[in-house]
């Protein structure tokens, strides 16, 4: 079941829990069906990659980001973490807003 997520691709976020607590990064991908996101430089795992000569992929141990649950991160707005809400503007557009400052998140 797909979950409505208030986090979007390219958002700056901070990790709230886990071994990467306090790290900041940019959202690379949002996995709505799983309720997870992939954040740049967070939750790095080592993956044993098999060589594939047809595709030109070198073998070895590759480090890459693994998904992290969306509930464990928070959007950064104005340099500080904030919860995200929605608001309908006068012109009818629905935009994300910072719960802390009330500013529109682009």
HELIX and SHEET records of a PDB file:
HELIX    1   1 UNK A   70  UNK A   72  5                                   3    
SHEET    1   A 6 UNK A  68  UNK A  69  0                                        
SHEET    2   A 6 UNK A  36  UNK A  39 -1                                        
SHEET    3   A 6 UNK A  24  UNK A  31 -1                                        
SHEET    4   A 6 UNK A  12  UNK A  15 -1                                        
SHEET    5   A 6 UNK A  73  UNK A  77 -1                                        
SHEET    6   A 6 UNK A  80  UNK A  82 -1                                        
SHEET    1   B 2 UNK A  44  UNK A  49  0                                        
SHEET    2   B 2 UNK A  60  UNK A  65 -1                                        
SHEET    1   C 3 UNK A  84  UNK A  88  0                                        
SHEET    2   C 3 UNK A  94  UNK A  98 -1                                        
SHEET    3   C 3 UNK A 104  UNK A 105 -1                                        
END                                                                             
